[in-house]
Structures are given as structure tokens and as C-alpha cells.
């Protein structure tokens, strides 16, 4: 049960970070989000709790899509995000958000 509590805290933090990015467009939040995504996925992978094992597909989606964000950001040239980069990042953020909502539903948080 300890892993579940830690996981839920990270999931709530991830959702807060997503809201922050969607509201402000502040790409600096991605740095903190990277750590949160990594910790969330690590908790899920190491846990033997059935509920956490059941969200493995969603955690995989979150991790993969965040990796896509990192890749896209690295291709961006210049100080500000190009339109194509912004569109791609927004797409991946929405996929991450959808996966986190699915997890929240499995945990009966929404």
C-alpha cells in the first residue's frame, strides 16, 4: 500500500504540472515534470501491488510520450519554440494527460 500512496502523490503532482503547462505555456515546467514522470514510472515498475501493476500500460504511454517531448524539444532551434515544436509538444502533453486520467479512474480518484 505504501507504493500506491507514493504513486498517487506523484500522479497528483504530474496533473498539477500538466495544468500549469496548459494554463501558462511555461516550458520550464517540463524540467520538473521530467523528474515526476521518471519517479512515477519507477514506482510502478518496482511495485508488486496489483493495482500498480494494472496501470503499466498507461505508465508506459506517459513515459514514452514524455521521451517524445524531450526529443522534439532537442530539435527546436532558437530561444523560443517553433510552431511545429509547440504543436508536437502539446499533442504529447494531451496524450500524457489522457493516460493520467485513465490511471486516476482506475484508482477511483475521479
C-alpha positions in Angstrom: 0.0 0.0 0.0 3.0 2.3 0.6 3.8 2.2 -3.1 0.3 3.2 -4.0 0.3 6.2 -1.7 3.6 7.4 -3.2 2.4 6.7 -6.7 -0.8 8.7 -6.1 1.2 11.7 -4.8 3.3 11.7 -7.9 0.2 11.3 -10.1 -1.3 14.4 -8.4 1.9 16.3 -8.9 2.0 15.3 -12.6 -1.6 16.5 -13.0 -0.7 19.8 -11.3 2.3 20.2 -13.6 0.1 19.5 -16.7 -2.4 22.1 -15.6 0.4 24.6 -15.1 1.8 24.0 -18.6 -1.7 24.2 -20.2 -2.5 27.4 -18.3 0.7 29.2 -18.7 2.6 27.6 -21.6 5.7 27.7 -19.4 8.0 25.1 -20.9 10.3 25.4 -17.8 7.7 23.2 -16.0 8.9 20.4 -18.3 12.1 20.1 -16.3 10.2 19.3 -13.1 7.8 17.2 -15.0 10.6 15.0 -16.3 11.6 14.1 -12.7 7.9 13.4 -11.8 7.4 11.1 -14.8 10.6 9.2 -14.0 9.6 8.7 -10.4 6.0 7.7 -11.3 7.2 5.1 -13.7 9.9 3.8 -11.3 7.3 3.3 -8.5 5.0 1.5 -10.9 7.8 -0.8 -12.2 9.2 -1.8 -8.9 5.9 -2.4 -7.1 4.3 -5.8 -6.7 0.9 -4.3 -5.8 -1.8 -5.5 -8.2 -3.3 -2.0 -8.7 0.0 -0.5 -9.7 0.7 -3.5 -12.0 -2.6 -2.8 -13.7 -1.6 0.7 -14.8 1.6 -0.5 -16.5 0.3 0.3 -20.0 -0.7 3.9 -19.0 2.7 4.4 -17.3 4.4 3.2 -20.5 2.3 5.7 -22.5 3.3 8.5 -20.1 7.0 7.7 -20.2 7.2 7.2 -24.0 5.3 10.4 -24.7 7.5 12.4 -22.3 10.5 11.0 -24.1 9.0 12.2 -27.4 8.7 15.7 -25.9 12.4 15.6 -25.0 13.3 14.6 -28.5 11.1 17.2 -30.1 12.5 19.9 -27.8 16.0 19.0 -28.7 15.2 19.6 -32.4 13.9 23.1 -31.7 16.3 25.8 -32.9 16.4 29.1 -31.1 15.3 30.5 -27.8 11.5 30.2 -28.4 9.5 27.2 -29.5 8.8 27.0 -33.2 5.1 26.5 -34.1 5.7 22.9 -35.2 7.5 22.1 -32.0 4.7 23.7 -29.9 2.1 21.6 -31.7 4.0 18.4 -31.2 4.7 19.1 -27.5 1.0 19.9 -27.0 0.0 16.7 -28.7 2.3 14.6 -26.4 1.1 16.5 -23.3 -2.5 15.7 -24.2 -1.7 12.1 -24.6 0.1 12.1 -21.2 -2.9 13.9 -19.7 -5.3 11.3 -21.1 -3.2 8.4 -19.7 -3.1 10.1 -16.3 -6.9 10.4 -16.3 -7.2 6.7 -17.1 -5.0 5.9 -14.1 -7.0 8.2 -11.9 -10.2 6.4 -13.0 -8.6 3.0 -12.2 -7.7 4.4 -8.7 -11.3 5.8 -8.4 -9.9 9.3 -7.9 -12.3 10.8 -10.5 
